[in-house]
């Protein structure tokens, strides 16, 4: 199984369930999901009453998501490169979800990503980052990276260690779940 296949799922990721249970994303709120892949998690969020726009760099992933989830109300998909200046929607969202996008962006492009994420998140809105740890970063290093990148526009509200899908479904890797709140 390829690493990108480990992110595919037929049910909502456990961390998404905990995000909704904690009230970070509430029914009736608008959510932008970065790196949505085949759209499974976004469809689940829409079923919970959120209005969701899933974006991904891959046109084939967006085509699969649109084909797979053509029916649900409140669910759309678009091809967007989050590392291009002023890319994507001109809308501000109540919540932005990044489930594995930021940690894969080359360092020279993370500033553009941060500008887009700030532009897309309404004041008081939540940015939820789910990032892997491991050989490339400890939890403290990830939190420092996030603060350096987003700290001027966002306040850290919550962080916790989590298990994430690894290269093989039975082998989780260490990750971090972070909630930031956009400053007014």
MOBELZI-V993484 format. One record per backbone hydrogen bond with DSSP energy under -1.0 kcal/mol. NH is the residue of the N-H (numbers start at 0). CO is the residue of the C=O. If there is no record, write none. Layout:
BEGIN
{{NH:CO} {NH:CO}}
END
This chain:
BEGIN
{{5:2} {7:4} {15:12} {16:12} {17:13} {18:14} {19:15} {20:16} {21:17} {22:19} {23:18} {27:48} {28:25} {30:50} {31:94} {32:52} {33:96} {34:54} {35:54} {38:35} {42:38} {43:39} {44:40} {45:41} {46:42} {47:43} {48:45} {49:44} {50:28} {51:73} {52:30} {53:75} {54:32} {55:77} {61:57} {62:58} {63:59} {64:60} {65:61} {66:62} {67:63} {68:64} {75:51} {77:53} {79:55} {83:80} {86:83} {92:119} {94:29} {95:125} {96:31} {97:127} {103:100} {104:101} {108:105} {112:108} {113:109} {114:110} {115:111} {116:112} {117:113} {118:114} {119:115} {120:116} {121:92} {123:181} {124:121} {125:93} {126:179} {127:95} {128:177} {129:97} {130:175} {132:173} {141:137} {142:138} {143:139} {144:140} {145:141} {146:142} {147:143} {148:144} {149:145} {150:146} {152:149} {153:149} {154:180} {156:178} {157:178} {159:176} {161:174} {163:172} {170:167} {172:163} {174:161} {175:130} {176:159} {177:128} {178:157} {179:126} {180:154} {181:124} {182:152}}
END
